[in-house]
Amino acid sequence: MFDVAIIGAGPAGASAALFTAKARKKTLLIDNDKGMTRRALLLNYYGVKEIDGPDMVDIGLKQAESFGAELINDTAVDLKKAGDTIQIETENGQYEAKHVILATGATVNFAEKIGVQTKEGTEPRIKKVVDVDAAGKTNIDGVWAAGTCAGMSVHAIITAGDGAKVAINVISELNGERYVDHDILEK
């Protein structure tokens, strides 16, 4: 069983996976490689002069995997609560996790299918978003959402930050106390 399963591996999902895996939480990252960041050119990402979307996604996935996140190329098709466990069904398998983070980008079809409440979106071309609280929690216990699907701006830097924020909140809940991750530069 995974501590955290993340559905979607764009900036929000990969950022969340990086944080959860680095915190030594057994992390599964499920992605079908159809995200909009694969079609982007990023000229406004802080600290990076210019990067194309495919490179950014690949670097983010490698970072998450370097800390132990397990990446599978698959599509989630169903999710069910079973006590304290969440069962995720994909086109090619089944997985269990204690927590799930939805990071499905511009689409909420999967969220609606599994009973997650949605609301009207505020971004151009984003009709609906997942209804989350300030921490990223949805109406289903143990299911969280981050990034554009959770109502954040479609800008990669914003969705990445939201993925990190939600991951920190999930880690904190798993640990039973507030989690902080600061690396120190050694001289």
N, C-alpha and C positions, 0 to 999 in steps of 0.2 A: 504494500500500500504506500502511496505517495502522501507526503504531508501537504503538498500543493500541486494542483494540476492547472496549467494555464492554457487557455484555448485562444490561439492567435499569437504569432511571433513577430509582429511588427515592432515599432519602437516601444509601445506600452507593454506588450507581452514579454518581449526579450528583456526589457529593463526590469520588469517584475521578476522574471526568472533569474536574472543575474543576482538580484538582491536575495531572493529566497535560497538559491543554491549556495551563495557565499555565506549565508547564515547557517549552513549545514542542514537545511531542510531538504528532504528528498523531493526533488522537483521534476515534474513532467511538463514538457512544452509540446503542445499539439498544434500543428500548423499545416495548412494545405497549400502554402506558397502562392496565394492569390491576392495578397494585400496590396493596397495602393502605394505603399512606400517603394515597392519594386519599380514603379513608374515615375518616381520623383527625382528631381535634382534639387539638392539642398544647398542654398547659398546663405541661409539665415540661421544656421545651427551654431550656437555659441561655442567658441573655441575651435571650430573647424572652418577653414577658409572656404572649402567647397567639397562636396562629396555627392556621388550619385546614389540613389536609393538602393539599388542592388548591393553596392559595396557596404552601405550603412547596415542593411539588414544582415548581411553575411558576417560583418565584424561583431554586431550585437549578439548573434547566435553563437559565434565562437567564444565570446566572453562568457556567456551563460554556461556553455558546455565546459569551459575551462574550470569552472567552479563545481561541476558535477551535474548540471541540469541534463536531463535526458530528452532529446529532441526526436519526435516522430513526425514523419510527413504523412498526415492523415486528416480526415475530416470528422469532427464530432457530429453525431447524429441524434444523440439522446443523452439525458442526464436525469438521474433519480436519486432521491435521498433514501437511505436505508439506515435508520438510526443515526449514529454519529458519522456515518460514512456516506460519501457521494460516489455513485457509480456512473462512470462516463462510458458511453458506447460510441465507438467510432466505426467508420466503414470497414475497418480491418481488425478490430479488437475491442476488448473491454478493459477498463482501468478503474482503480479505486483511489480516492483521495479524501483527506480530511477537509480540505478547502479547495475551491475552484475559483480562479479569476478569469472572467470573460474579458478578452481583449480583441474583440472581433472587428475592430475598425468601424467602417461606415455602416455596417449591417447589424441589425438586431433580430434577424429571423430566428436564429438558434435560441436566443434568449426568450423570445415570445413562445416558441414551441415548448420550452421546458417550464413555462409558467412564470417567468420573471416579468415583473411589471415594467412597462415602458411609458414614456411620455413624449410630447412633441419636442423635436430638436430645435435648436436655435441657430445652428451653423447653416450657411447656404448649402443646399442639396442634401442635408442630413435631416430627413423627415422625422425620424423617431430615434430616441436614445433610451438606454436603460435608466430606470429611476433608482438612483443610489443616494445614500446619505453621505455626509461629509467624509466619512472614512472609506467609502467605496462599497458598502454593504448593500445588497439587494434585499428584496422581500423574502428570499429563500435563505434560511440559516446556512452559513458556510459558503454561499455563493456571492462573490464580489464582482465588480466590474471596474475597468480602468480604460482610460484613453477616450478616443472619439465615441465609441459605443456607449460610454458613460457620460457623454455630454461635454467632453473637453474639446477644445479647438482642434482642428485637424492638423495643425502644425506639429511636426515630428518632435520638436524639442518639448512641447507642452505635453504630448501624449507620453513621451518617455518619462518625464517627471511625474506624471500621474501614475504610471505603472510602478515606479519606484515608491511613491507614497502609499499606494494600496498594498504593495508587498510588505513595506515596513509595518503597516497596520495588521496584516495577516500574521507576520512573524511575531509581533507583539502579542497577539491573541494566543498563538500557539505556545509562546514562552510564559504567558501569564504576567508579563511586565513589559514596559516600554522598551523597545529595541532601538538601538542607535548603532550605525556602522560608519566609523570614521577611520580611514587609513592615515597613518602618520608618515610623513617624509622623513627618512632617517638621514642624518648628515654624516 
